[in-house]
């Protein structure tokens, strides 16, 4: 049985999040990035791309191309929150998820076909779930390997779904520009075109005499890539060593009550990311940076590992309280929660009746509460529900 690999790429992710959160930006040319100086475009909405604006372009160039563009400073924490919901969809389909960034990933759905149907149907299910939970669109490429799936996902943006069966790989790839080949780069792409190789078909059939001056020892591999040959496996994210959430305060904070509320908020966010990736943590740590930039860490192992927010949060609170008792009156500029010793967790359904054991003498904790919170936030944003202990 041939492999079934998906490449899922969110459409203009940062800019689309901004337009989703602020409907007044819909249909307008939006650039995410810091204007002036050496700022670059972090993301460009499709409306501003019509003027030639692209990601990684110098901001002054982008504003020259589209003076009416609306510049929005990046909100990385917000993008991570939405990304966690998106990756939660992926992990409901398959454990073989290889994240490339906040907004794109490879999925190997070969073993999911018996339960969920053909790869195209699985891709449609993923797209529909992402849009239902986040209000955003994604483009998906479906193929028998990672390389072709990645190329395919870019052929019908935005909101595209492109399937390239194995028998049609050459027919689809041969007419494409060599610039479509992932990893080629702008400068090398210019050299390849200058050598007379403008399409992937021309690159695939080029002689060694043409390819060696361009690629050296990589010439055979580049010919294979132009032919859509790729045997790399999808490497799942379970190799991840840690998950964390941290925040640098606009002004130094010394009030223990405010610090506790901030820590609870960060623990909540870190645990949400943990559950979205289908993981449990066996160790909790706190990262503390004083106003003078001196940095401290405190950590403690927990057994058995868990993804339950209350347990992990309470350990983090205890670690912070002990540090504050030793450093009375300390002003902090940064606080973080770090979850390590990660291991796979069984997926808990929203209506799963199982409960996690509670501490001695206390009632058991129902994991459905965390699952319900995740579900509501995925649909309506993190601001829709907040735990009381995160409010200052």
C-alpha positions in Angstrom: 0.0 0.0 0.0 1.4 3.4 -1.0 1.8 6.1 1.6 -0.7 8.9 1.9 0.9 12.1 3.0 -0.8 15.5 3.6 0.8 18.9 3.8 -1.5 21.4 5.5 -0.6 25.1 5.2 -2.7 27.7 6.9 -3.6 30.6 4.5 -1.8 33.9 5.4 -1.9 32.7 9.0 -0.9 35.7 11.1 -2.8 38.1 8.8 -5.9 35.9 8.8 -5.9 35.7 12.6 -5.8 39.5 12.8 -8.7 39.7 10.3 -10.7 37.1 12.2 -10.2 38.9 15.5 -11.0 42.3 14.0 -13.7 41.9 11.3 -13.1 45.6 10.4 -9.9 44.4 8.7 -11.7 41.9 6.4 -11.1 42.6 2.8 -8.4 45.2 3.5 -4.7 45.0 2.8 -3.1 43.9 6.1 0.6 43.5 6.9 1.7 41.9 10.1 5.1 43.3 11.1 6.9 46.2 12.7 7.0 49.3 10.4 10.1 51.4 10.0 13.8 50.6 10.5 14.8 47.1 9.6 11.3 45.7 10.0 10.2 42.9 7.7 6.8 41.5 6.7 5.9 38.6 9.0 2.7 37.9 7.0 0.7 39.5 4.2 -3.0 39.2 3.6 -4.2 38.1 0.2 -5.5 41.6 -0.4 -2.1 43.1 0.0 -0.4 40.4 -2.0 -2.0 41.7 -5.1 0.4 44.6 -4.9 3.4 42.3 -4.8 3.9 42.3 -1.1 5.3 39.0 0.3 6.4 37.6 3.6 10.1 38.4 4.6 10.0 41.5 2.4 11.5 44.6 3.9 8.7 46.7 5.4 9.8 49.9 3.6 9.5 48.0 0.3 6.1 46.6 1.2 4.8 50.1 2.1 6.1 51.5 -1.1 4.2 48.9 -3.1 1.1 49.4 -1.1 1.0 52.7 0.8 -2.6 52.1 2.0 -1.6 48.8 3.8 -2.6 48.5 7.4 0.3 47.4 9.6 -0.4 45.3 12.7 2.3 44.4 15.3 2.7 40.7 15.7 0.9 38.9 18.5 2.8 35.7 18.8 1.0 34.4 21.9 -2.3 34.7 20.0 -0.9 32.9 17.0 0.3 30.1 19.2 -3.1 29.7 20.8 -4.8 29.3 17.4 -2.0 27.0 16.3 -2.6 24.8 19.3 -6.2 24.4 18.1 -5.2 23.6 14.6 -2.7 21.0 15.7 -5.3 19.5 17.9 -7.3 18.8 14.8 -4.3 17.1 13.2 -3.7 14.8 16.2 -7.4 13.7 16.1 -6.6 12.2 12.7 -3.2 10.6 13.2 -0.3 10.5 15.7 2.1 11.0 12.7 2.2 14.8 12.7 5.4 16.7 11.8 5.0 20.4 12.5 7.2 22.7 10.4 6.0 25.9 12.0 2.9 27.3 13.8 0.9 27.2 10.5 2.0 24.2 8.6 2.6 20.4 9.1 3.0 17.1 7.4 0.6 14.3 8.3 1.0 10.6 7.4 -2.6 9.3 7.1 -1.8 5.9 5.6 -3.1 4.0 8.6 -6.1 6.4 9.0 -7.6 5.4 5.7 -9.3 2.3 7.0 -11.3 4.3 9.5 -11.6 7.7 7.9 -11.7 7.0 4.2 -9.7 8.1 1.2 -6.9 10.8 1.7 -9.0 13.4 -0.1 -11.9 12.9 2.3 -9.5 13.1 5.2 -8.1 16.3 3.9 -11.6 17.8 3.5 -12.4 16.7 7.0 -9.3 18.5 8.3 -10.1 21.7 6.4 -13.7 21.7 7.7 -12.7 21.1 11.3 -10.1 23.8 11.2 -12.6 26.3 9.8 -15.3 25.3 12.3 -13.0 25.6 15.3 -10.9 28.7 14.3 -12.8 30.5 11.5 -9.7 30.2 9.3 -9.0 28.4 6.1 -6.1 26.0 5.2 -4.8 24.7 1.9 -3.9 21.0 1.7 -1.8 19.0 -0.7 -2.3 15.2 -0.9 0.3 12.9 -2.4 2.4 9.8 -1.8 5.3 11.7 -0.3 6.2 14.9 1.6 7.8 16.8 -1.3 4.9 16.5 -3.7 2.3 17.1 -1.0 4.1 20.4 -0.1 4.2 21.5 -3.7 0.5 20.6 -4.2 -0.7 22.6 -1.2 0.6 25.8 -2.8 -1.1 25.2 -6.2 -4.6 26.3 -5.3 -4.3 28.9 -2.5 -6.2 30.1 -0.6 -8.6 27.4 0.8 -7.3 24.8 -1.7 -7.3 21.0 -1.8 -5.0 19.5 -4.5 -4.6 15.7 -4.9 -1.6 14.4 -6.9 -1.8 10.6 -7.4 1.5 8.8 -7.9 0.7 8.1 -11.6 0.2 11.9 -12.3 3.3 13.3 -10.5 5.3 14.0 -13.6 2.2 15.4 -15.4 1.6 17.9 -12.6 5.2 18.8 -11.8 6.8 19.0 -15.2 5.1 22.3 -16.3 5.8 24.0 -13.0 8.4 26.7 -12.5 11.6 25.6 -10.9 10.8 28.2 -8.2 8.1 25.8 -6.9 10.8 23.4 -5.7 11.0 23.7 -1.9 14.4 24.7 -0.6 15.7 26.0 -3.9 16.0 29.6 -2.7 15.8 32.8 -4.7 19.5 33.2 -5.6 19.9 29.6 -6.7 16.6 29.7 -8.5 17.9 32.6 -10.5 21.0 30.7 -11.5 19.0 27.7 -12.5 16.8 29.8 -14.7 19.8 31.6 -16.2 21.1 28.1 -17.2 18.0 27.6 -19.3 16.1 25.4 -16.8 12.8 27.1 -16.2 10.5 24.2 -15.4 10.7 21.2 -13.2 10.4 19.0 -16.3 13.5 20.7 -17.8 15.4 20.2 -14.5 14.4 16.6 -14.4 15.7 15.8 -17.9 18.8 18.0 -17.7 22.2 16.4 -18.3 24.9 16.1 -15.7 27.0 18.6 -17.7 24.3 21.2 -17.0 23.4 20.2 -13.4 26.9 19.7 -11.9 28.0 23.4 -12.3 24.8 24.4 -10.5 24.5 21.7 -7.8 27.8 19.8 -7.6 27.3 16.5 -5.8 23.7 17.4 -5.1 22.9 17.1 -8.9 21.4 13.6 -8.7 19.3 14.5 -5.7 18.0 17.6 -7.4 17.1 15.6 -10.5 15.1 13.2 -8.3 13.4 16.1 -6.4 12.3 17.6 -9.8 10.8 14.2 -10.6 8.9 14.2 -7.3 10.9 11.4 -5.7 11.1 11.6 -1.9 11.3 8.8 0.6 11.6 10.9 3.8 9.3 9.7 6.6 6.9 11.9 8.5 8.6 12.4 11.8 6.1 12.9 14.6 6.3 15.7 17.1 6.6 13.3 20.1 10.3 14.0 19.9 9.5 17.4 21.4 11.5 17.8 24.6 9.4 20.4 26.4 6.4 22.7 26.1 6.3 26.2 27.8 4.5 29.4 28.1 6.2 32.6 29.3 5.5 36.3 29.3 7.7 39.4 29.7 5.9 42.1 31.6 5.6 45.6 30.3 6.6 46.8 33.8 8.3 44.9 36.5 5.9 43.1 38.9 6.5 42.5 42.6 2.9 41.9 43.9 2.7 38.2 44.8 -1.1 38.1 44.0 -0.5 39.5 40.5 2.4 37.1 39.9 0.2 34.2 41.0 -2.5 35.2 38.6 0.0 35.5 35.8 1.5 32.1 36.6 -2.0 30.5 36.6 -2.7 32.0 33.2 0.6 30.7 31.8 0.1 27.3 33.3 -3.4 27.2 31.7 -1.9 28.0 28.3 0.9 25.5 28.6 -1.5 22.7 29.5 -3.8 23.6 26.6 -0.8 23.2 24.3 0.1 19.9 26.0 -3.4 18.4 25.5 -3.6 19.7 21.9 -0.5 17.6 21.1 -1.8 14.6 22.9 1.0 14.6 25.5 1.4 14.3 29.3 4.1 16.0 31.4 6.2 14.3 34.1 7.9 17.4 35.4 6.9 21.0 36.0 9.2 24.0 36.1 9.0 27.7 36.5 11.2 30.2 34.9 11.8 33.5 36.8 13.7 36.5 35.6 14.3 39.4 38.0 14.4 43.1 37.1 18.2 42.9 36.9 18.0 40.1 34.3 19.2 37.4 36.8 17.3 34.2 35.8 16.2 31.4 38.1 14.5 28.0 37.4 12.8 25.7 39.8 11.3 22.3 38.9 9.7 19.2 40.4 8.9 15.8 39.1 5.3 14.5 39.3 4.0 11.0 39.2 2.1 9.7 37.4 2.5 12.1 34.4 -0.6 14.1 33.5 -2.1 16.7 31.3 -4.6 17.9 33.9 -4.3 21.6 34.3 -5.1 21.8 38.1 -2.4 19.4 39.1 0.3 21.0 36.9 -0.8 24.5 37.8 -0.7 23.8 41.6 2.9 22.4 41.4 4.0 25.6 39.5 2.3 27.8 42.1 4.1 26.0 44.9 7.5 26.4 43.2 6.9 30.1 42.6 5.6 30.7 46.2 8.8 29.0 47.6 11.0 31.2 45.5 9.2 34.4 46.4 9.5 33.4 50.1 13.3 33.2 49.6 13.4 36.5 47.6 10.9 38.7 49.4 10.1 41.9 47.5 11.8 40.8 44.3 10.6 42.5 41.1 10.1 40.2 38.1 10.3 41.1 34.5 9.5 37.6 33.1 7.6 34.6 34.3 7.2 31.2 32.6 5.9 27.7 33.1 7.9 24.8 31.5 6.5 21.2 31.1 9.1 18.5 30.4 9.5 14.7 30.6 6.8 14.5 27.9 5.1 11.2 27.0 2.2 10.3 24.7 -1.3 10.4 26.2 -4.4 8.6 25.2 -6.9 10.9 23.5 -9.7 11.9 25.9 -13.0 12.6 24.3 -15.2 15.5 25.4 -17.8 13.0 26.9 -15.3 10.4 28.1 -16.6 9.2 31.5 -13.1 8.5 32.8 -11.7 10.6 35.7 -8.2 11.3 36.8 -7.4 10.3 40.4 -7.4 13.2 42.8 -5.1 13.9 45.7 -5.7 11.9 48.9 -8.8 13.1 50.7 -10.0 15.1 47.7 -12.6 14.4 45.1 -11.4 13.1 41.7 -10.8 15.6 39.0 -13.0 15.1 35.9 -10.9 15.6 32.8 -14.0 16.6 30.8 -13.7 20.1 32.3 -10.3 20.6 30.6 -11.7 19.1 27.4 -14.7 21.3 27.5 -12.6 24.4 28.0 -10.4 23.4 25.1 -13.4 22.9 22.9 -15.0 26.3 23.7 -11.7 28.2 23.3 -11.0 26.5 20.0 -14.4 27.6 18.7 -14.6 31.1 20.2 -11.1 32.1 21.2 -9.2 32.0 24.6 -11.0 35.1 25.8 -14.4 33.2 25.7 -13.6 31.5 29.1 -11.1 32.3 31.8 -10.4 30.5 35.0 -11.0 32.7 38.1 -7.5 32.3 39.4 -6.1 33.9 36.2 -7.8 37.2 36.9 -5.7 39.8 38.7 
